Amino acid sequence: MSPKMGRPKAENPKSIRYSIRLDAETEEKLQQYCGRHRITKGEAIRKGIHLLLDAKK
């Protein structure tokens, strides 16, 4: 048998998708934040969710 090819499986795959609507001002702020911190929009949104959940504790 030949060795497995391709990318290794992720530990925590992100298979759930959401579609959201943003106003132009919020989108611009999100883009600026992502640019400054060199992260994707998805990463920024996930961080924001965790901040909200941690604040509830």
C-alpha positions as a Markdown table, in Angstrom:
| # | Residue | x | y | z |
|---|---|---|---|---|
| 1 | Met | 0.0 | 0.0 | 0.0 |
| 2 | Ser | 1.1 | 3.5 | -0.7 |
| 3 | Pro | 1.4 | 6.1 | 2.2 |
| 4 | Lys | -1.6 | 8.4 | 2.8 |
| 5 | Met | -1.4 | 11.6 | 0.8 |
| 6 | Gly | -2.9 | 15.0 | 1.6 |
| 7 | Arg | -3.4 | 17.1 | 4.6 |
| 8 | Pro | -3.6 | 15.5 | 8.0 |
| 9 | Lys | -7.0 | 15.5 | 9.8 |
| 10 | Ala | -7.6 | 18.5 | 12.1 |
| 11 | Glu | -8.0 | 17.8 | 15.8 |
| 12 | Asn | -11.1 | 19.9 | 16.0 |
| 13 | Pro | -12.6 | 20.3 | 12.5 |
| 14 | Lys | -14.7 | 23.3 | 11.8 |
| 15 | Ser | -17.6 | 21.7 | 9.9 |
| 16 | Ile | -20.5 | 23.9 | 11.1 |
| 17 | Arg | -21.1 | 26.9 | 9.0 |
| 18 | Tyr | -23.1 | 30.1 | 9.8 |
| 19 | Ser | -24.2 | 32.9 | 7.5 |
| 20 | Ile | -24.6 | 36.3 | 9.1 |
| 21 | Arg | -25.5 | 39.8 | 7.9 |
| 22 | Leu | -23.4 | 42.8 | 8.9 |
| 23 | Asp | -23.8 | 46.5 | 8.2 |
| 24 | Ala | -21.0 | 48.2 | 6.4 |
| 25 | Glu | -19.6 | 49.9 | 9.5 |
| 26 | Thr | -19.3 | 46.6 | 11.4 |
| 27 | Glu | -17.7 | 44.9 | 8.4 |
| 28 | Glu | -15.1 | 47.6 | 8.1 |
| 29 | Lys | -14.3 | 47.3 | 11.8 |
| 30 | Leu | -14.0 | 43.5 | 11.5 |
| 31 | Gln | -11.7 | 43.8 | 8.5 |
| 32 | Gln | -9.5 | 46.4 | 10.3 |
| 33 | Tyr | -9.3 | 44.2 | 13.4 |
| 34 | Cys | -8.4 | 41.1 | 11.4 |
| 35 | Gly | -5.7 | 43.1 | 9.5 |
| 36 | Arg | -4.1 | 44.5 | 12.6 |
| 37 | His | -4.1 | 41.1 | 14.4 |
| 38 | Arg | -3.4 | 39.0 | 11.2 |
| 39 | Ile | -6.3 | 36.6 | 11.8 |
| 40 | Thr | -9.2 | 35.5 | 9.7 |
| 41 | Lys | -12.7 | 36.8 | 10.1 |
| 42 | Gly | -13.7 | 33.3 | 11.4 |
| 43 | Glu | -11.0 | 33.4 | 14.0 |
| 44 | Ala | -12.1 | 36.8 | 15.2 |
| 45 | Ile | -15.8 | 35.8 | 15.4 |
| 46 | Arg | -14.8 | 32.6 | 17.3 |
| 47 | Lys | -12.8 | 34.7 | 19.8 |
| 48 | Gly | -15.7 | 37.1 | 20.2 |
| 49 | Ile | -18.1 | 34.2 | 21.0 |
| 50 | His | -15.6 | 32.9 | 23.6 |
| 51 | Leu | -15.3 | 36.3 | 25.2 |
| 52 | Leu | -19.1 | 36.5 | 25.5 |
| 53 | Leu | -19.3 | 33.1 | 27.1 |
| 54 | Asp | -16.4 | 33.8 | 29.5 |
| 55 | Ala | -18.0 | 37.1 | 30.6 |
| 56 | Lys | -21.2 | 35.2 | 31.7 |
| 57 | Lys | -19.2 | 33.1 | 34.2 |
